[in-house]
Amino acid sequence: FGLELEKITIPEGLTNAQVAKLFKSQFTLFDDKYFLTNAPQGYLFPDTYSFFPNVSAKSVVGRMQDVFNTKTEKIRNEAVLLKRNFANVVVLASIIEEEAKPADMKMVSGVLANRLAIDMPLQVDVATSTYKSKGIPLIPISNPGLEALEAALYPTKSDYFYYLSDLKGKIYYAKTFDEHQINRERYL
């Protein structure tokens, strides 16, 4: 047929709708409706893939899930050893992916772990439901990469309960709400 493989890069932190849009823009025959109905958000591995131009959405979902399962096997096994629910790790990782740069992910994860430990709402801007409900969202908000997954599993321990990012993405941490308010006035 003379079909050549085409590369497509899926960055960390995209939602399934964003992934579908990326595929649809590069593969004109791509069935985005099938993809959105059948792809489990959070469990599609962000990576660079090669597909033929006529690839089916079903093949894409299967391949991205297979790569996710292969790449996360170690983390899944470590979650079992730590008695952590892997699905919850994925949900937290999806939040961390959106909230922090790789250098800050473990510290932000620690802040979220501290909030969960005292039954405080997560209150993260990327998942507005976390302002109203305690605990983590029911499903991942995006497709996290390995660094976010590792951060969710191994948070940095600290006494911080608050953080905020300035306009350049630098994160400031606080132990109390009063300290957090001072950071807001200072950096936002």
Order of alpha helices (4+ residues) and beta strands (2+ residues): beta-alpha-alpha-beta-alpha-alpha-alpha-alpha-alpha-alpha-beta-beta-alpha
